[in-house]
Amino acid sequence: MCLLPRLLRPGQAGGIQRMTLRGHSGPVPRIAIAPNCCEVVTISEDGSAQVVWDMNIGDCVMHLARGAPLTAVGITPDSSAAVVAAADGTAALWSLTTGQVTHNFKGHTGRINCLAIDKQGIRVVTGSEDHTGRVWNLHNGECEAVLRGHGGAAGLVGSVLDVCVCSDGTLAATVSDDFSCRVWDLDEDGEQLHLLEGHGGWVTSAAFVGTTHRLVTASHDATARLWDALRGRCLFVLSGHSGRLNRVSVDPGGSWAITASDDHTARVWDCETGELKLVLEGHSAHVTDAAITRDGRKAITVSGDGTCAMWDMASGEREALLEGHTGEVAAVVLTQRGRFAVTAGEDCTARVWDLAAAAERPAPAPTHGGKVSALQSLPDGQLVVSAGDDGRVFLWDPVEGVCLKQLDGHRVGVRFMRVSVDGDCVLTGSGDRQINQWNWSEYSAAAQEVGLRRSLERREVMLATLTTAGGSTGRATSSVAYELGTGGTAAPSPGSGVKPCKSLLDMVSTLQRDPLRASMPAQQGSRVKHMAFDGSCRTAAVLLFDSTLIRRGERDATRTHSGGVNAVYLARDGLTAITISKDNTARVWDVATASTRFVVEGHTDGLVAADISGDEQLLATAAYDKTPPITVSFSPNSRWMAVGLEDHTVVVWDLVQRCCLPSLDAHKAPLAVLTWSPDSRFLLTAGQDCTVRLWRSEDGRQQAFFMGDAAITTACFAGHPKPDIVVAGDAAGTVHFLDFAEELQGWST
């Protein structure tokens, strides 16, 4: 599943155009999204189908070549398989797990124009230019029925142009260029129930309304018709368009139908009354397809002018024009929650759009002038501090993704940072030996006050939702759910006891005291190789690139390292230091006396990384003995230990069971981040392949994924009272705030 950006920035990964899916050499006429939103299947006139995994990567992970132009595609309700139809009259059931063809459906003697899979995942119905529809069993691949009747005795016209199946899987409807629609009983071997006549042109599209047996058809006669498919009666004629209709679709709730027309407009109709609700005007060419989000708030249209438009269903105003295709856009599909739209075009591409980012255009957040070098959250998770190569330090509100304070304290890039255990102090260090101590106590107090009010407001909204759930309409209920799901702060109900929450940015802007408490200025001479700070941010250990070191032969090996020192670490109490060296050893030091307590030996090559367990009972060291490691990290509860290797994989050890979990094939480029969630349940990795990945510690299973625009350089968890936000900094200086959804974490609300 995806880690979705909390702050919707059009210019960053996860912005309006999330990605472009390239690889076809011919136009893409149709697309399908799996219900689990992990696979997108695109088909093309070049005779291939491509599967894109997770809509974050954009890589083609499976490929199916049929040897003929592909014309229609559908995915089973359990997301396990796709049905792809071709111009040679055949279709195939393709497993999305193995990439193998399970069944071939052969029987049509002409091009297959359309297909529909029932919601039970039992049957698929195909419609063809041979004037027939066919019902196929998805489990055994057999043809259960042939739907004959279109075209009449003369047989001059009768191509089946579209097919749909009702929600309970009992009825199918086919429409044709013979100006008719036919309704079939799938439980009675495809017996024709009704012939629906009345259109004065080709009937091009059909859709059942919600969970009912009502049916909407669209025609080249510039009208749509609403039918009672069970009784075979026309209920309403939807008139108003001045050009032929290309497509009709119905929102998942069955409230609205939307028609796309050659007159450059789309129209929204009430499925209960047949009344016109909205006219969506703004395209400069014919509208080819349209869809409505599940919550009924947005409509999406695509056009021959190469654009995709998003409309407000309340006002009919166009909220965003999504540009990127270089030719006609043929189709659009939405994810189940309506957050993303995927469009297919004649430019041989499909494009993924973030509709939430398109709706909200906030002012751009500040970025560091260089890579984000350090990133940490305060202990309660309500504030995040970032530092960059530009020498600046930013203070962030992770809930809103807003920068609260920009501080200039270093002349060169900040390389090291530590937040104190109590969260009131932060130490930052740069390569020129400068160390700054920042006091965040006032900011922490403000964050706690705002956090408490946010918590009370959420409780008010939830109580209001529970109280009114029995008597509210479906649309009102989904409105509340949408508000809670955005991660933003919902307003309390009128008359509630909670005062409207003053934003953290407003509160921080009133603080006048300079947070810079103390500074050890930059010094001439050797630059800093490594820094370490204690838990109270009162003690610092500094390792220099010192050119005046004693020659190796003159060193006293009993008192100091006999090779170069690679890094230094401090215990939380500041009384113990650890150094790791190229002499294959680590040394544990008494800080007060500067004497060696003991030497850790056993490695056969130089040490490159180390970590101290959360209970400070264990020390882990990593060296170039076999597969070269990069970093090592204990979980906060000291049960797990993760080791990042030079081959981009991660190994996790269960220190209680004394066993190693299967290796995590984490990244395709060097690893940059290896950190644990505060509750030790999840491991976060990130790297130069621009990805952030979340893994379950108990079994090493990947839980979530994010792809950025630049190499990820640092990351941490944030959020209060649960660490439900992942914060990642990249090489371009951008800080990303990503929602770690509750369904991924298994927390109860």
N, C-alpha and C positions, 0 to 999 in steps of 0.2 A: 504494500500500500504506500501511498504518497505521503511525504511530509510537505504540507501545503504552507506557503508563506502567510504569516499573519498580516504583515504589512504589504499591501498590494501595490507594487511599483511596476509600472508598465515597462521600465527599462531593464529590469533584472530577470533572472531565471524565475519562471513562475509568473511572469508578467502577462500582458494580454496575449501575445502570440507565444505560446509555451514552447512549441517546436514545429519544425517542418519535417514531414515523413517523406523521404526521397528514396528512389530506387526503381520506380516504374519507368518504362520507356514509351508508354502510351497513356492516353487520358484515363483518369480514375472516375468511373461513373457512379460507383456505389461503395459504401463503407458500412461496417457494423462494429459496435462496441459490445464486448462481453458484459453480462450483468455484474460480474465481479470487478469490472473496470480495470482489469489487468491486461487484457488483450484487445487490440484493434485489428480487424481484418480489412484490408483494402484490396479491391479487385481492379483489374485494368484490361484494356483492350489489347495489351501486349501478350495476353494469355497467361498471366501469372497472378497468384494471390500472395500477399505478404502479411505476416503477423508481426505486430509491434508489441513488445512486452511492456506493460506498466505505464505506457504513455509518458514516461520520464526519460527513458533512454533514447528512444527513436531508432534503435537498431532493429534490423530484420532478423528475427531469431528462428523463423521457419519460412520455408519457401515451397510453393506448390505450383508446378507448371502443368497446364492442361492441354497445351497444343492448339488452343482456340481462344478467341476473345472471350473474356468472362463478363457475364451480364447481370448476375444477382448473387447476393450473399446474405446469410443469416447465421446467428449463433444460438445454440441451444440454451435453455434457461439455466442449466447448471454450469454453463461456461466451459464445458468439457470438449465441445466439438463445434465445427462450423460446416455449413452446407454451402457449397459454391457451385453455381450453374454456369453453363457455357453456351456459346452460339452454335455449337455442334449438336445441341439437343440433349446433352448429358449433364448430370449433376453428380457431385461426390460429397460424401460425409467424411470430414477430415478431423482427426483427433488433434486437439490443441495441446495434449500432453505428450504424445509420442511423435506427432508430425506425420503419422501414417494415414492413408486412406482406408477407412473402415468399410464403406459400402460405395459402390457405383450405381447410380440410378439411371437406367437406360430404358427407353421406350418412346420418348418423343421423336417425332420425325422432322421437327423444325426447331429453330432457335428458342431457347427458354428465355422469356422476358422478365420473369418475376418469380419469387418464392416467398412463402410465409411458414414459420414454425409455430406450432401451438404452444401455449404457455405451460403445458404439461410435459413437453419434451418427448411426445409420443410420435407425432406425425409431422411431415413437411408436405406442403402443397405447392406444386410448381405450375406455372402457366406458360403456354408456348404459342409460337406462331402457327403451329399445326392445328389451331382452333380448339385445343383441349387443355384441360387441367388434369393433373395426376396427383393422387394421394399416396405417399410413400410411408412405410413404417421405418422409423429411425433405428429400431432395435435389430431388425433382420434384413432391412433393405428391400423388402418386397413391395410391389405396387398393389395397394389395397383397392383402388378404384380409379377409373378413367372418367373424367367429367366432360361429357360430350353435349353439345347443343349450340354453342356459339357459331355464327356464320350461316345457320339454316341450311336448307337443301342446296341452294345455289353455291354456297361455299366461296363466294368472291371475297368476302371479308369475314373476320371472326377471330383475328389474333387476340389472344388473352394478354392484356397489357398490365394488369395488376391483380393481386390476390391478397386476401386478408382472412384471418381466422379469429373468431370471437374468443373472449377470455376463458370460457369454460370448455373450449375445444370441440363443441358440437356442431357449429356452423362454419362454413367457408363461403366467401363471396368472390366471384371473379367478374372483371369488367373487360370490355372488348371494344374494338373499333367498329363493331356492328351496332353501336349506339345503346347497348343493353348491359345490364348487370344480372347475374344469376346467383341464386342462393342455393347452397348444397348442404345436405344433412350428412355429416361425416360418420355419424353412428349408424346410418342405414346404407352403408356401402356407396356413399356419394350420390344418393338420390337427389334429383333436382326438386327443391321445394317451391321456388318462385322464380319467375321471369320478371324482372323489374324494368319496365319500359317507360319512356317519357323524355329522355334526353334527345336533343336534336343534333348531336355530334358524337365523335368518339368519346367514350368514357375512359378516362386515362388513369384514374386513381380511386381507391376506396379505403375506408378505415372504419372499424367498429368503434362504438362510443363506450369507453370505460368497461364496466362489467356487464353492460346491458346487451340486448340484441338489436339495438339501433345501429344504423349503418349510414355513413356519409359517402356520397360519390361525387366526383368532380369530372367535368366534361369540357370538350372543345366548344360547346354551345354557350360558353361563358357563365354557366350556372353550376351550382352544386345542389344536391338533393339529399334530404334527410329521410330515411326509410325506417319502417318497422319491418325488420328482416323476417321475423317469425310469421307475420300476417301478410307480408308482401304489399304493404300500403305505403304510399308516399305521404309523409307527414308535412314536410315543408319544402318549398323551392327557394333556394338561397340565391337571390338575384342581386346584381349590382356591378359586377365586373363588366368591362367593355372589351375584354380579350379572352381568348381561350384559357382554360385552367390547366395547369401542368401537374399540380399535386395538391392533395388534401391530407392533413394529419390532425389528430385529436390529442389533447393533453392527457396525461396518465389518469387524471381524476375524472375524465369524461365530461367536463364542464364546457370546454370551448373547442371549436374546430377552426382551423386556419387554412385558407386557400391561397395558393400561389398562382399568379396569372401573368399572361403576356402583356397585360396593360400596365406593367411596371409596378403593380401594387400587390399587397397581400391584404386579406380581409379576415377579421376574427368574428365568429358567429357563436351565439348562445345555443348549445345543443339541446336545451330544454324547450326554448320558444322559437328557435329559428331566426331570431332577430340579429341584425347586424350590430356588433359592439364597437369595432374599430376599423378604420381604413389606414393601413400603414403605407405611407407614400414617401418616396425619397430615392428609390433606385432609378438608375438611368437606362435600364434595359429590363427584359423580361425576368420575372422572379421564378426560379426553377424549383425551389423547395423551401419548406418552412417547418418550424417546430416550436412547441411551447414547453417551458420548464415545468417540473413536477409541482412546484408551489404556485403555478399560475401567475407569476409576477412578470416574467419576461417572455418575449417572443423573439425567435431568431429566424431571419430570412437570408437566403443566398440568391445570387442573381447572375445573369449573363454579363453584367458590368464588371465582374471579377471581385465583388465585395461581399462581405457578410455583415448584416446589420443586426443590432440588438435594440429591442423596443420595450418601452414601459407599458405593461398591459393596463395600467390604471389610466394613463393619460393618452396613450398612443404616440408619445414623443419618442424620437430616436435617441437612444442614450449613447450609442457608440457605433462607429463605422469601422469594421475590422478589415484592413487592407493588407494584401500580401500576395494573393494569387495573381497570376499574370494572364489568365484567361477565364472563361466561364466557370463558375462554381456550380457543380451539378447536384450536390447533395449535402445535407447536414444531419448529424445525429448528436444527441445529447447523452451525457452520462446520467445514471439514475438519479443522482442528487441535483443535477442541473448545474453543477459548477463549471463543467467543461463542455465545449462544443468541438466536434471534429468535422471539418469540411473536406470535400473531395472536388478536385478541379481538373479542367482540361490541360493544365500545365504539368500534368503527370505527378502531382504531389497531393498529399493530404496534410492538413494543418490543424494543430490542436490549439484552441483558444481558451484562456481563462476568463470566464464571463464576470467573475467577481472583480478581477483587476480592471476589466473594461468598464464596469459600472462606477468604480471609485478611482478618481484621479488625484491622490493626495500630493502635497508638495514633496519634492524629492528629499529624502533623508540625507544627511551629510555622510561623506565617505572619507576614509583616511587617504592621504596622499601617498599611497604605496600599500604594501600588503598589511593586513591585520596580523600583528605579530603575537598578541596575547589577548585572551578573552576569559573572564571569570565572572561568575555570579556571586553576589553576597550570600551568606549562609541561608537566609530565609527565602532566597530565590526571587525577591521583588525588585532587585536592581542588578544590572549587568554593567561591568566596566570593560571597555576595549582599549587597546593601545596599538599604535601603528608605526610604520617606518617613517612617518612624517613627524614623529616626536610628540604627537598629540594624544591626549587621553579623553575618551568620551564616556559619559555616564548615560545609561539607557533605561527606559521603562520597557521591559520585555513584553508586557501585556499589550500595550498599544504600539510597540515598535518605534517609539519616539525617543529622539536624543534629547536628554534633559540638560546636559552641560557639556561644553567643549572647552578643554583646558590645554593651554600651551605651557609645558613645563620642561621639555627636553629640547636640546638643539639638534640632536641626532635621533635616530630611530630607537624606540623602546623595545627591548628584547626580552625583558623579564618582568614578571608581575606576581604579586601575592596579596590575597585578601586575608585579613586577620580573621581569627576564629569567631570573634564577636561581631564582625562585619563593619566595625566603625573605622577601620584603617586599611589603607591600601599602599603597598610599596611598589614603585616602578623603578627599573634600572635600565640604563642605556650603555652602549659600548664604550662611551668615554668616561666611565666610572661614576657618572652622576646617578644618585639615588634620591628619589623624591618620596616623601611621606604625605599621603592625602588623608584628610579627616572627612569621613562620610556620615558621621553620627546624625547630623541634622537631616540629611537626605534619607537616611534609613528610617528615622522617625516619621518623616513625611510619607514615605512609601508604606509603612505599617498602617498609618491612619487611612490612606487611600485604599489599601488592601482590605482593611476591615469594612469600609463602606461598600466596596465592590462585592464582598462576600454577602453583606446584608441585602444588597440590591438583587443579587442572584437568587437569594432565598425568597425575596418578595415576588420576583417573577415566577419562580417555580411554584410557590404557593398559589399565586393567581391562576397559573395554568391548571393546576390540579383542581382548584375550586370551580373553574368554569369549563373544565373539559367535558363534563356531561351535557352541558347545554349549548356549547359553542359549535359553530359550523366547522366543516373540514378546512375551509380556507383560513379561518381565524386561528385554528390550532397550528397549521403549518406556518403561519406568520410568526408565532411565538418561537417555534422550533428553529426557524431560520435565524432569528435574532440570537438565540443562544448558541447556535452553531457557528456563528461568524467569529467568535472569540472576542467580540467587542462588548462594551458595557451597555446593557439594556437599561432603559429608563424605568424607574419604579412606577408602579401604578398610581393614579391620582388618589390622594387621600391616604396613602400609606404613611407609616411612621418614619420612613427613611428619607432623609434629605437628599436631594440630587447630589451626586458625587462630583466634587471638584476635582478636575484632572490633576494628576501628579505633576505635569508640566507647569500648570498654573501655580501650584504650591511651591515648587522648586524655584520658580522665577522670583518669588518674594524673599528668598534667602540671600543675604548680602555678604556673609562671611566667606572669605577666600578659603577653599578647601585645602590649599597647600599649607601643611602644618610645618614641615621642615624639609631641608634639601642639603644633601652633600654634593657640592658643586663638582663639575667635571674637572679632571686632572690630566696633566700632560703625562706622556709615557705610554707604556704598554696598554693595549686595549683589553676590554673584558672578554674572557672566553666563556665564563659561566658564572651565574649568581644563584644563591639560594637564600631563602628567608625563613625565619621561624614562624610559628603559628600566631604569635602576638604582634608580628611585624615590628619588633624592636631590635632584632639581631640580623645581620646580613653577613654571608660568607661570599667573598669575591675571588674568583680564579682568573688570573691574568695570562695573556700571552707574553711572558717575561723573557726577554732576550738575554738576561744576565744570570740565568740559572746556573747552578754549580754543574760542572761537567760530570757526566754519568759516573766516570771512574772514581770521582772524589766523593760521591754521596755515601752517607751512612745508611745502608739498606735496612738497618734495624730501627731507624727513626723516621725514615721518609721513603717515598717511592723511588725506584731506580729507573723509572721511565716517565715520560710526559703524563701529566694529569689531564684527564678528559672532561671531568665534571665533578661538581661538589653538591652535596645535599645536606639539609639541616632537619633534625627532628623538630616536632612541634614546640617542645619546651626550650629549644635553642641551646641545650647543653651537650648535644651529640651531633657530630658532623661525620659524613661519609664521603670519601673521595674514591674515584675509580681511575685506573691508570693503564697506560700501555704496557706496564710491566707484568700484566696478567693478574694483578691483585686489586683488592679494595681494602681501604683502611678505615677503621672506626676510631674517631678522635674524641677526646675530652676537650670541649671548647675552652673551658676555664683554664686548663693547664697547657693546652696546645700539645698534648702528648697522645701517642697512639695507645688505644686500649687493646686492640687486637687487629690482626691482619687476616683477611679472607682470601684463602688460596684455593687452587684447584683448577682454574681455567688454564687452557693451553695457548691462549691468545689474548690480545689486548681487550680490556673491558670498554663497552661503548654506552651502556645504560644501566640504571639501577632504580629501585624504588623501595620505599619503606611502607610496610603494611599499616592499615588504619589503626590497629591496636599497638603499633610500634614494637611488635614482638618478632617480626620477620624482616629480613632484608633479601631482596632479589637482585642478582647481578646478571648481566647478559654480556657475552663476548663473542668474538668471531671464531668460535671453535669449529662449528659445522656450517649449518645454514645461517648466514650472517643476520643477527637481529638488529632492529633499529631502536626499539623502545620496549619497555616493560611497565606494567601498571597493575597494582593490587586494587581489588574492589573495596569500597568503604567498609564492608563487613568482614574483610580479610578472608573470605571464603574462596574467592576466585582470583586467579592471576592470568593476565593476558599478555602475550608476547607478540609484537609486530615484527615480521621478518622482511628481509630485503627483497624476497620474491613476491611481495605485496600481499601475502597471506597472514592470517592471525591464528595463533594457537592459544586456547583457553584451558587452564588447568583448574580442576576442582580439588582444592587443597584439603577438604574434609574427606572426600572419598578417595583421594590420592589417585586420580585418574585424569586423563587428557581427553577433552571433547574432540570430535572431528574437526580438522583444520577448516578455518573459514576462508573461502576464496574471496577475499574482501574487495580488492581493487585491481585496476589494470595499470596503475602507475604507483610510484613511491607513496608510502603511508606517511601522513602528517599528524594525524590525531588518533589517540587511543585513550578514551576516558569513559568512566562509569557514571551511571545515574546515581543520585544520592542514596537510593534504596537498594543499590547493587543488582537490580533486576535486569538492567539493560546495559549493553556495551555499545559505545558510539565510536565509529571509525570514520575517517575522512582522509582524502588524499589529493594528489596532483591530477587525478582523473576527473576532478570537479564534482565528485560525488560525496554524499554523506549517507552512511548506512547505520541502521540500528539493529542489534542482535539481542536475542534473549539469552541470558547468561546460563540458564538451566539446561538448554539443549543446543545452543548455537544457531537457532533458527533466525533468519533475517525477518524483521518485523516491518521495517519502513525504509524509505529511500528518498533522496533528493538529489537532483542534478543542478549545479550552478553554472554560471557563465565563465568562471575562472577557478583555478586550483584552490581548494579549501586548505587554509593554513592553520586554523585553530577553531575549537568548538567547545561548547559546554551546555549543561542543562540549566534551566531556569523555570520560574513559575511558583506560585504559592496558592493554596497549601500543598499542591502536588507539583512535582517537576514536569509539567506538561508542555514545556516549550524547549525546543532545541535551538540554540543560537550558534551560528557558524560565521566565521570571518574568512574572506578570500583574498587572493593575491591582488585583486583590483581595488581593495580597500573597502568593500561593501560588507556590511553586517546584515545577515539574514536571520529573521525570526520565524521559526517554523513550528506549526501546530503538531504536537505529538498527541493524536486523538485518543480519547479514553478507550475506544474499542480496541486499539492496539495494545493498551496497557492492561486491560482487564479490570480496571477500577470500576466500582459501582458508583452511581451518582447519588 
